[in-house]
Amino acid sequence: MKASPTAPTKKKTLSSQVADELRAQIEGGIYAPGDKLPTEQVLVEKFGFSRTVIREAVATLRADGLLESRQGAGVFVLGPQQSDETLTLFSHASEKISDIIEELELRIGIEVEAAGLAAARSSPAQEAAIQAELDQFAQLIAEGKSTDESDFRFHMAIAAATNNSRFKTFLEHIGRRMIPRVKLRTVMGGVDPLPSRDHTILAEHEEIADAIFANDVDRARDAMRRHLLIGIQRYRLLTRRSTHPTPMEVD
């Protein structure tokens, strides 16, 4: 009789920890409105807690209006900005590679100019922040760890270096969805069908950063454009190679 109150209290504490971390990631743009939350099994492996703990955490965020369950599709992020009609561009999750390509094309229009503005306006402190993200990316590669969030932070550091807050706000709204392999893994149930290209991405990031540090506006724009175009070519190739049914809808 004395032990029964203890277990629920501990379970509630663990689920609260998970809920708090997921809430922080949603509010920080790691998961953007419209993103599909990783599967229950992926969250179990990520946090190291039981399915029951994960389910309670998700239920808490669902009750808070940050998540919603869609029958047969999974759990999706609503986020604090979901009601703003001006920010619904990425709020409808899709399972099409063509959507990843379209988002990359849109990013070209935004981030090419962001790189140019960063080259023209960045402060020494902002350049140091960009370099720090390059160093972190390289360190994660050396340790064999995921570079997803480091990739996101590199692009955010460039947006901040434009000294135009609207670039940063736009990319924050997209969130981690702006890293195509994150969205691809999400809709593929945690599996990435494409080989890692972390070393190539690092080289591309270094080329962008070098141009920014040199205050070379045109070169910064060109480097960012190449970086995003390579991503588009990569996903277009995947659509051509896809000749068998997968969880992802390809068109």
N, C-alpha and C positions, 0 to 999 in steps of 0.2 A: 504493500500500500504506500510505503514511503518512497519507493523508487519510481512509481509511475509519474509523479510531477516532474522528476528530473529529466527523463528522456525527451518529453515534448519541448522542455525549455531549451535543451541543447540543440535539438533539431531546428527549433525556431531561430536560434542564434546562427546556425550554419546557413539556413535559407536566407536570413537577413543579410549575411555577408555576401552571398551570391547576388541577391537582389540589388544591394547597394553598388556592387561593382558593375553589374549590367546597367543600372540606372546611370552611373557616372559615364559609362561608355556611350550610352544613348545621348545624354545631355552634352557630351563632349564631341559628338559627331563621329565617333568610331563606328556606330551603327546609325545610319540615317533613316528618316521616315521612308517607309516602303521597303526597307531591307528585310530579308527573311532571316530570322534568328537561326544560328546553327542548330542542327538536330539535337535532340535530347542526349543521344549517345556522345556526340562531340562535346557537349557542355559537361557531361559527367567526366569525360577524360580530361577536359581543360581544368576543371575545378577540383577534381579528385573526390567529389562527394557522391552520394547515392542518387538514384533517379528520384526518390521521394523528395530529397532536398531541392533538386533542380526544379521539380514540378511545383513545389511550394513557392520558390523564388519567382518563377514565371507567373504563377497565379497572383502573387503580390503585385507584380508590375502590370499585369492585365487589369487588376482591380484599380490600379492607379491611372489607368488610361494610357499607358506607354506601349502596351503590346495588345495585339488581338490575334485570336486563333481563327484560322480559316479552314473549314472542313476539308480534309483531304489534301491540304496544301502546306500546312505548317503554321508557325507563329511568326507574325510580322510586326515590325516596329511602327508605331504611330508617331511617337515623339511629341514634344511640346509644341512644335510648329505645324502640326498636321492640319489645324483648322484654318491656317492662313492660305487663302486661295492663290496668293502670289508665289507661294513656295511649294506648289504641288507637282512640279515638274518631274521629280523623282519619287513621288509618293506611291506610285502604283507599280509594285514589283512585277517583274516579268521573267519568264524563263526562256528568253530568246538570245542567242549570241548576237543577233542583229541589233538588239538594244545596247549591248556592250559597245558595239562598233559606233552606233549613233551617239552614245554618251562620250566616247573618245573624240568623235568629230566635233561635238560641242565644246569639249575641253580645249581643243586646238584654238577655237575662237577666243577663249578666255585666257588660257595659260600661256599662249605664245606672247600675247600682249603683256601679261603679268611678268614674264621673264624679261621683256624689254624694259618695262618700268622699273623692275628691280635693279637692272643694270644701270639705269640712269639715276636712281634715287636711293639705293640701299646705303645704310649707315654701316660703320665698322662693326657695331654690335650685331646688326642683322646679318652681315656677312659671316660673322663668327657663329651665329646660330645655324646658318646654312652649312657651314663647314662641320659643325658638331653633328649634324644629321648624316653627313657623308661618312664621318668617322664611325658613327654608331652603326650605320648600314654595313660597313666593312667588317666591323667587329662581330656583328651577328652572323655574317657569312662565315667568318673564321670559326665561330662556335657552332655552326650548323643549325642555327635557330631561325625562326620565321622573321622575314624582313617586312612583312605587310605594314605594320604600324610605322616603322621607320620610313618606309616609302611614302606613306601618307604625310608624315611630319615634314619630310623634305619639301614636298609640294606646298605644304602650309607655310613653311618658313619663307619660301619665295613669295607667296601671296602676301605675307606680312611685310616683306621687304619692298613691296610696291608703295608702301605708305598710303595706300588707298584701302580703307577698311572693308569696302564692298567686295573686293576680291576675296579676302579672307572669309567674309560672311557667306559668300556663294559657295566656296569650297567646303566650309564647315557644314553647310546644309547637305551637300552631296555626301559628306562623310567618307568612311572607308570604302564606300561603293566606287569612289573614283579610282581605286586600285582594281583593275579588271579581274585579276586572278582571285580576288576576295569574293566578288560577286559570282564568278564562275564556280568556285568551290562551294559556295553556299547553295546554289541551285543544283549542284551535282552531289549534294548530301555529304559534303566534306572532302570529296575526292577531286584532285586537280588533274585533268587528263593531259595537261601540257607539261613538258619538261621545264625545270627551273632555269631561269636565265638571270639569276641574281647578279652574277659577275658582269654580264653585259649591261644590265640596268645600272649598276654602279658606275660603269664607264660612261654611260650616257648622262647620268646625274653629274659626274665630275666635269664633263664637257659643258653642261649648262652652267654649273657653278663657276668654272674658270672664266667663262664669258662675262658673267655677272661681276665677278671680282675685278675683271679688267675694264669694267664700265663700257663694254662693247655691246651696245643695244642690238644691232643687227645680228651679231653672232649669237647672242643669247636667245633671240627669237628663233633663229634657224635651228639651234640646238634643241630647243624645246619642241619645235615642230617635228623634227626628225624623231625624237623620242616617242612622241605620241603616234606618229605615222607608223612606226615600227610595230607598235601595239595593234594598230588597226590591221596591218598586214598579217600579223600573227593570228588574229581571230578570224579573219577572212579565210586563211588557210585551213583553220579548223572546220569551218562550215563546208569546205570542199571535201575534206577528208571524212566527214561524218556520213557514213553510208549505212549505219545500223541504228535501230531505235535506242535512244538514251533518255534519261530523265529530263534532258534539256530539249526544248523545242527549237529547231534550227530552221531559219528561212532565209 
